[in-house]
Amino acid sequence: MRLLARLSARADTVYDNTYHHKLRGRLWRALQDTEYEQYHDENRPVGMTYSNPFPPGNMEEGDERTLLIAAPQEELLAEVAEDLIAERELNIGEMPFHVDELTSLAPDVGEPGTTGTIETGTGLLVRIPPWKADEYGIEKQGDQAIYWRPEHSMEPLRTQLENNLDKKHRLFCPDHLPGPSDKSYSLFDDYELIKTFSIPITVSQGTELTYVLSKWRFGYTVRDDDHRRHLNLALDTGLGERNALGLGFVNITDHAE
């Protein structure tokens, strides 16, 4: 499930590419005094993720932007929507917006046999555990996780994406249903790397880390109803890590039955 928020700039402003922590804080404020507030400081995916305010670029007063907020829990999005309707000023750091319109969306990759493309709207964070480094022929960096880079090959990236989505499947899908790693086929047919880049991100108050991120186009063919559920879960929760910071947000960009 998703919320689509139509925004308008309330003043001339410079676009802030390090919006992540500030936008996360505003959305968590919308979940205060709800059942979801308990997940704020827990080391588990809450399920919520979001796009950047797009298109990026400096703004003049009145310029329009769009924000997408996704989660597998419809009730969570309802709480966010209620708060944004009640308080339509949406300040993302130094970027002041007004929420003009909210719409609910339910994107779907399609029935078995459907082909399409899923593209990362924000940077994808994939980290390889240090105990897996030898298995992939990667030089260890002490006890630190290793940011995926193109020279590490596709195998660790595919494995980490699948393992991460498995964790979300266990949290948000019924126990009796098979997860991504229970199936014999790969999550995606094609992996097209668009670019890799690094960006400093505030992960908590006073703590800033520089993450190595990547952007992708993933081609898919829906194999069966389980695969459809797994791909739709990726649309709801994001791919990779740190989705609560808006990383790994994905969209369907091509779709054919």
Order of alpha helices (4+ residues) and beta strands (2+ residues): beta-alpha-beta-beta-alpha-beta-beta-beta-beta-alpha-beta-alpha-beta-beta-alpha-beta
